[in-house]
Amino acid sequence: MSPLGILDELSPHVRVATAVAPFCIAMALRVVAGRSKAVGALISAGVVWFALNVLAAPFSAGMQRDLGSLQSWFR
């Protein structure tokens, strides 16, 4: 089992939460702690994490099944 196989078992709501949570936490830190290089780096890391999750989503097994069933609708 690949390390990304664990993510295939998660529900869609949990996947969205794992993609958005780091960014939301970094933004909350910015509100609480103000502007700093550390908070800016955390926001950047949160954005990169979200982007990687969005770009990797079509390659998950569940999404490939959903896309396959979507193709059958248009035939």
Short mmCIF file of the C-alpha atoms (twelve columns), coordinates in Angstrom:
data_MODEL
# 
_entry.id   MODEL 
# 
loop_
_atom_site.group_PDB 
_atom_site.id 
_atom_site.type_symbol 
_atom_site.label_atom_id 
_atom_site.label_alt_id 
_atom_site.label_comp_id 
_atom_site.label_asym_id 
_atom_site.label_seq_id 
_atom_site.Cartn_x 
_atom_site.Cartn_y 
_atom_site.Cartn_z 
_atom_site.pdbx_PDB_model_num 
ATOM 1  C CA . MET A 1  0.000   0.000  0.000   1 
ATOM 2  C CA . SER A 2  1.393   3.390  -0.991  1 
ATOM 3  C CA . PRO A 3  1.489   6.249  1.511   1 
ATOM 4  C CA . LEU A 4  -1.088  8.079  -0.605  1 
ATOM 5  C CA . GLY A 5  -3.362  5.030  -0.382  1 
ATOM 6  C CA . ILE A 6  -4.359  6.193  3.082   1 
ATOM 7  C CA . LEU A 7  -5.771  9.366  1.546   1 
ATOM 8  C CA . ASP A 8  -7.882  7.295  -0.853  1 
ATOM 9  C CA . GLU A 9  -9.779  5.863  2.116   1 
ATOM 10 C CA . LEU A 10 -10.803 9.271  3.488   1 
ATOM 11 C CA . SER A 11 -14.216 10.778 2.854   1 
ATOM 12 C CA . PRO A 12 -14.424 13.829 0.580   1 
ATOM 13 C CA . HIS A 13 -15.180 16.118 3.523   1 
ATOM 14 C CA . VAL A 14 -12.094 14.971 5.408   1 
ATOM 15 C CA . ARG A 15 -9.970  15.445 2.284   1 
ATOM 16 C CA . VAL A 16 -11.146 19.023 1.912   1 
ATOM 17 C CA . ALA A 17 -10.490 19.641 5.600   1 
ATOM 18 C CA . THR A 18 -6.931  18.301 5.337   1 
ATOM 19 C CA . ALA A 19 -6.328  20.527 2.320   1 
ATOM 20 C CA . VAL A 20 -7.775  23.715 3.828   1 
ATOM 21 C CA . ALA A 21 -6.871  23.369 7.527   1 
ATOM 22 C CA . PRO A 22 -3.171  24.360 7.331   1 
ATOM 23 C CA . PHE A 23 -4.032  27.532 5.408   1 
ATOM 24 C CA . CYS A 24 -6.825  28.447 7.846   1 
ATOM 25 C CA . ILE A 25 -4.559  27.859 10.828  1 
ATOM 26 C CA . ALA A 26 -1.853  30.053 9.286   1 
ATOM 27 C CA . MET A 27 -4.374  32.821 8.599   1 
ATOM 28 C CA . ALA A 28 -5.630  32.628 12.195  1 
ATOM 29 C CA . LEU A 29 -2.021  32.906 13.395  1 
ATOM 30 C CA . ARG A 30 -1.605  35.980 11.243  1 
ATOM 31 C CA . VAL A 31 -4.638  37.598 12.854  1 
ATOM 32 C CA . VAL A 32 -3.397  36.716 16.342  1 
ATOM 33 C CA . ALA A 33 0.357   37.249 15.925  1 
ATOM 34 C CA . GLY A 34 0.429   39.895 13.190  1 
ATOM 35 C CA . ARG A 35 2.753   40.029 10.233  1 
ATOM 36 C CA . SER A 36 6.045   38.240 10.553  1 
ATOM 37 C CA . LYS A 37 8.312   36.178 8.347   1 
ATOM 38 C CA . ALA A 38 7.382   32.973 10.178  1 
ATOM 39 C CA . VAL A 39 3.652   33.543 9.707   1 
ATOM 40 C CA . GLY A 40 4.236   34.505 6.064   1 
ATOM 41 C CA . ALA A 41 6.159   31.274 5.542   1 
ATOM 42 C CA . LEU A 42 3.343   29.270 7.151   1 
ATOM 43 C CA . ILE A 43 0.794   30.923 4.874   1 
ATOM 44 C CA . SER A 44 2.957   30.119 1.854   1 
ATOM 45 C CA . ALA A 45 3.304   26.513 3.002   1 
ATOM 46 C CA . GLY A 46 -0.469  26.306 3.494   1 
ATOM 47 C CA . VAL A 47 -1.083  27.587 -0.031  1 
ATOM 48 C CA . VAL A 48 1.400   25.092 -1.486  1 
ATOM 49 C CA . TRP A 49 -0.196  22.251 0.505   1 
ATOM 50 C CA . PHE A 50 -3.649  23.226 -0.796  1 
ATOM 51 C CA . ALA A 51 -2.381  23.459 -4.378  1 
ATOM 52 C CA . LEU A 52 -0.724  20.038 -4.159  1 
ATOM 53 C CA . ASN A 53 -3.933  18.521 -2.820  1 
ATOM 54 C CA . VAL A 54 -5.982  20.074 -5.620  1 
ATOM 55 C CA . LEU A 55 -3.508  18.973 -8.293  1 
ATOM 56 C CA . ALA A 56 -3.217  15.441 -6.881  1 
ATOM 57 C CA . ALA A 57 -6.979  14.906 -6.506  1 
ATOM 58 C CA . PRO A 58 -7.626  13.637 -10.063 1 
ATOM 59 C CA . PHE A 59 -5.048  10.880 -9.552  1 
ATOM 60 C CA . SER A 60 -6.790  9.303  -6.566  1 
ATOM 61 C CA . ALA A 61 -8.615  6.024  -7.120  1 
ATOM 62 C CA . GLY A 62 -11.968 7.416  -6.026  1 
ATOM 63 C CA . MET A 63 -11.727 10.414 -8.314  1 
ATOM 64 C CA . GLN A 64 -10.741 8.223  -11.258 1 
ATOM 65 C CA . ARG A 65 -13.847 6.088  -10.633 1 
ATOM 66 C CA . ASP A 66 -16.000 9.196  -10.479 1 
ATOM 67 C CA . LEU A 67 -14.506 10.580 -13.681 1 
ATOM 68 C CA . GLY A 68 -15.049 7.219  -15.391 1 
ATOM 69 C CA . SER A 69 -18.696 7.181  -14.417 1 
ATOM 70 C CA . LEU A 70 -19.029 10.783 -15.592 1 
ATOM 71 C CA . GLN A 71 -17.732 9.791  -19.024 1 
ATOM 72 C CA . SER A 72 -20.463 7.147  -19.318 1 
ATOM 73 C CA . TRP A 73 -23.100 9.866  -18.887 1 
ATOM 74 C CA . PHE A 74 -21.946 11.579 -22.090 1 
ATOM 75 C CA . ARG A 75 -21.933 8.457  -24.277 1 
# 
